[in-house]
Amino acid sequence: MKRECKKIQDKIIDIHYNELSDNTEVISHIENCNDCYTFKKNLKLTLNYMDTLDVKIDMSDLQVNIAEIIEKAEQIRNKRKDRLELLIFITTSIIFLISSVLFMANLDLRLLLYTQIFLYFNLPLILIPFYKLKTSRR
């Protein structure tokens, strides 16, 4: 491609976008140069095709409230977390109940009493740091 044709083709694009007025030099060159004529013709066909693809979409029906979606996701996550915590609590309670019943059935009542006293005094010392760790993550 000639350097002059490249300049003319740039001017053809400028003319199409109304950045340059029709120039007699450009028009005469297009009439005499087959490459530039083909370029102008292909440019028009391409732009016409793009205009047919340029469809306006009604976005009023597609309004999305991001804050609402995030809030719903947080609620679902919290429900799952609450269910897991409840399941852990129930499992732990059942284990303690079963162990208490087994102690009473098979062992001395005094040992059960000592075990209960030990748990009541030492369990908070174990659970409080876990609770503080859990609340610091939120």
N, C-alpha and C positions, 0 to 999 in steps of 0.2 A: 504494500500500500504506500502510496506517495505521501510525503509529508503534508503537501497541500490538501490532499483528500482527508487526512486525519483532522486538520484544522477545520475544514468545511463540515465534516461530520459532527464535530463538537459544536459548530455554529448551528447545525440542524437541530441538535438537541436543545440548544439555547432558544432557538426560535419556537420550538414546540412549547417550551415552558414560559414563553413570553418574556424572556430575559433579553431578547434581542429582536429587533423588528426585521421584517422581511428585507433581505438585502439583495440588490440586483446581482451582485457578484456571486452570492450563494446560489441564487436561482439559475443563473446562466451556467454555473459550474455543474449543478445537478442535471441540467438538460444535456450537457455535453459529456458527462462522466457516468458511465454505466454503474460503477461500484457505488458511487454516492447516491444515484437514483435508487438502486436496490436497497441501500442502507435506509434511505428515507421511507421507502415503501415498507420494509420490514419493521421499522420503528413504529409506523402508523398501525400496522397489523398487530404488533405486540401490545401497543397501548390500548387499542380497541379491545383486544382479548382481555387485558387486565381490567378494563372498565366493566366488562361483563362479569368478571369474577368479583368485582368490588360490590358486595351486597351489604347493605346496612342491616344489622341485626338488632332487633328490639331487645334491649338489655333490661327493660323495666321488670320483666318477669324473672330475671335471673339475679335479682338482688340477694346477696348473701350477707348475713350478719355474722361476721367473724367472731365477735365477742360472745355471741350466743352459742356458737359451735364450740368454742373453747370452754365455756362454762359447762356445757353438757358433757364434754369429755372429762372435765375435772370431777363432775358428779359421778360419772361412771367409774372413774378411777378410785374415788373415795368409797363408793359402795363396795367395790372389790376388796379394797383394803380393810374396810370394816368387817366384811364377811370373813376374811382370813384371820383377823384378830379375834373375832368371835369364835371361830373354829379352834384356834389355838387355846383360847380361854376354856372352852368346854372340854377339850382334850386334857388339858392340865388339871382341871377340876375332877374329871373322872378318874384320872390316875391317882390323885390324892385321896379321893374317896375309897377307891379299891385298895390302896395301900393301907389306909386306916382300918378298913374292915379286916384285911388279912392280918394286920398286927393284933387286932383284938381277938381274932379267932385262933391264932396260932401262938401268940406270944403273951407275955405278961402285960397286964394293963399299965403297970408302972413304966415300962419301956415306951408304950404308946404315948403316955403323958409327957415323958422326957423328950420324945421326938417332936411332939406338937409344940412344946415350949421352945425347943431349939429352932423350929421352923418359924414360929411367930416372931421371934426376936431377930433372927438372921435373914429371913427372906426379904424384908424391906431393904436391908443393906445391899442386897444383890439387885433388887428390882428398881430401886430409885436411880442408880446410874444408867440402867438401860432406858428408863423412861426419859431422862434428861437427854440422852443421846438421840432418842427418837424425836423429841420435840425440837432439838437443835437442827435437825435435817429439814424441817418444814420451813 
